[in-house]
Amino acid sequence: MNLRSSPAKDPKKESPLKSQGVTKNLSLELCRLTDPKIDRIRHCFPAGTIFRPFDSSMKSDCVSDAWITFPAAPFVIGFNYPFPALTQAFFTLTGICYIQVMPMMWRVFYTLENIIEQEGVEIRMSELSYMYNLVSHDSYRFLFKHKPGQTHPILKTTKNDSHWRNQFFFVKRDSISDGNDLPKKWTTQAISLSHIQESAVTKERILAFWKLDPAIRTFQAKTKDSQEISSGFYTMSSMYPYLCVNKCLNKCLNKCLNKYKV
């Protein structure tokens, strides 16, 4: 695993990481995303991205001027970095760190980004604030709660993932776009989206959204070959055998092609 741009530098000595002291439960918060697991999602980042080697002593609220914490959750459901416009606009506006967002929110963003791209329904922060309230939960983690009296805008997003809290990794800030501008501390204050002003076309966009087939508003993760996978089974451990089988099949196919010069 090529982790450094120069073998002469040790990233562990460049900038020591310290816990912010926000998270309390050590057994849940210590890093468990090892280098081999990071290798499976490094293609989700641009070439040249520098990943910090695995360190089991790191907590998810460790902070540094040189390194930023990323959760594994968005990348195992289909996201790439940099994140799409709506998703990044949310983080820019709220100042929330990526690691503070619970898996439910990543599923909402992923589905909304697909709706924007594939259905042509324009959704911005004004529409998002119309659909959801932003609430905090346990150690300053955040999730969306649908508006009272309204059905869930995005369906099947609330499955509880085990071990998601310690599935995280660190990326060198100056190796990714806008990395040095991303937050260096967790947000520990209540945040509301109510101050976002609705545009003149907000209600029109919301109406177009609710006219969509419920199947389109349902979260579904996809692999790179567009094979649909249930969110309940799409985990780091279950993805590995799938990738290995594909690799073996491709290897055998290439041998046959070379042998018979097809």
N, C-alpha and C positions, 0 to 999 in steps of 0.2 A: 504494500500500500504506500504510494508516494504521497507523503504528508507535508513535505517541506519544499520550498522553492530552491533552497540551498542546503546541502548536507552539512555545511559548516555551522549552521545555527540549530540550536535545540529550542523548539517552540515552548517547551515547558519552562525554560529559563528566561524567555523574553519578557513575559508579563505574568507574574503569579496571580492566579485567580483566587478570590476570596468570596465566601458566602455572604450574601446580603443580610442573612439572619431572618428572612421572611418565612421560609418553610421550617416546619418543626419536626416532622416525622422522618427520622433518618432512614428507616428501613424502606420507606416509599420513595424517598427523594434522591438517593444515591444513584449515580449513573450506571446503567446496565447495557447500554448500546455499544457493543464492542466494535473493533475495527472491521472485522469481516461483515458485520451487519451494515456498517456505514458504506462499505464497498458496494453493497447492493443498491444504494440510493444515491451514490455520488454522481451518477449520470443526470440527476435532477438539477445539478448545479452547472454553471458555465465552466469551460475548461480553464484551468489555472486556479480554481478555488482551493484554498489550503485548509485542510481539516486537522484539528488537534488530535494527537494519539489518544486512545482510550485511557481513562484514568478513573478507577472505580471509587475514588475518594471525592469526586466532584459532585456537588449538588446542583439542582436545576436553577437555583438563584445565585450561583456564582457569577461575579461580574468582573469586567476588565475593560480597559481602554483598547486592548488589542484583540479580544476575542468576543464573539457573540454566541449566545445559546440558541439552538434551533431544536424544536420538537420533531420527532420522526413522523408524527401523525399526518401532517399534510402531504408528505412525500410518498407514503405508502398507499394513499388513496388516489394519487394521480397528479398532484401539484408539481410544478417546477419552480425554481427560483431564477430571476425575480418573479414575485407573485403578480397575477393579473391586476388590472387597474382598480376594480372595486375592492378587492381584498386589501391591496396595499393602501388605498385611500382610507380605509377604516383604521389601519394601524397608524398612519400618519396623523390622522385627526385626533385619535384618542391617546396616542403616546404609549399604548400598551405594548409590552414585549411579546414577541411571537410565542415564547414559552409559557406565557400566562393564559393562553387561550386553550380551552378544553376541546377535546375531539369533536364534540357536537358542533361547535362553531366552524371548525374546518370543513365539516360535511355540508353545512349550510352554504358557506362561501363557494365550495367546489360546485355544488348544484346550481347556485345562482350564476356563477361564471359560465357554466355550460349553457344555461338558458339564454344568457346575453349573447353568446357566440352562435348558438345553433338555432334559437327561436327568434332572434332579432328583437327581443323585448329589452328595452333600455332600463337598467336598474342602477341607480346611483345611491349616494348616502341618504338623500331625502326619502327615497323609496324604502331603503333598509330601515330607517328610523320609524317609518310608517308601519312596517311589518312587525318589528321586534323591539322589546326593551332589553337593555344590557344590564345584567346583574352579576354580582360577584359571589363567589362560592369557595370557601375553604382555602386559606392561605393566599388570598388575592388572586384566585383563578376566576376567569370570566366565562360566561355563557349567555346565549340568547334565550329570552322567554317571550313567547308569542303574546300579542296584545290580548287583554281580557275580552272574552266574548267572541274571539276569532279562532278559527281552526289553525292548525300548524301550517304555515306557508310552505315549508319544506318538510316532506314526510320521511320517516325512518332515519332520523338523525340522532336519536337519543340512546342508542345502545351503549351500555357501559363497557368500556375496554379495560381489561385487566393489565396492570403494569405500565399503562401509558405515562405515568408520572416519571418513571425512570428511563424512558426511551427518548433520550436527547443527546445532542452532540454539539461540539464547538467548531466555529468557522472563523478564520482570520478576517477581521473587519476589512482590512485594506486589500483583500483578495477578491471582494465582491463589490458590485455597484452599490453606491450609497451606504456601504457598510459602516463607515465612520460616522454617519448621521443617525444611525439607529440608536434607540434608547440604551443607556448603560446601567439603568436601575429599573427595578420593577415599579409599576404604578401601584400605590397603596392607598389611593383615595377613590371614593365613589365616583363613577363616571356616568353621565346621562347623555343620551342622544336627542333629548327633547329640544335642545336649543337649535338643532338643525332645521333651517327653514325649508318648507315645502316649496317647490317650484310650481309654476303655473300648470305644468303638465304632469305633476306627480300623480294625481288621481287617475289620469288617463293611463299612465303606465301601470299603476296598481290594478286597474280594471283589466288591462291586457294580461297581466300576470295571472289573475284569478280565473281567467277564461282558459288557461292552459289545461291540458289533460292532467289529472293527478299523477299519472305515470311519469310525466315530464318533471313534475315537482317532487319526485321521489329520489332520494339519494341512492346512487349506485356507483361504486368505485369501478374503475377500469384499468386493466394492465395496458402496457404499451402496444400490444397487438389487438387492442380493443375487445378482448375477451371479458365479459362481464363477470364480476365476482361479488358475492354477497359480502356486505360490510362485516358480518359476523365472522367470516373466515379469512378476511384479507388482513393478515398479520405478518410481522417480520418473519416468524418461524415458518408459517405456511407458504410464504412466497419463495423460500429458498429451494425446496424440492422442485417446484414448478420451473424455476429458472434453470436448475441443473438438468432436468429432463429436456428442456428446449435446447440447451447447449449440446447435449449428447446427440440429439436428433439432427441438429445442424451439422455436427461434426461427421456423422455417418453419411449424411446426404452429400456433403462436400467430397468425401472419399469416393462415393459412387460416381459422382460427376467427373472427378479427375480420372478415375480408372477407365471409364467408358468414353471419356472425352465428349460428354454431352454438351 
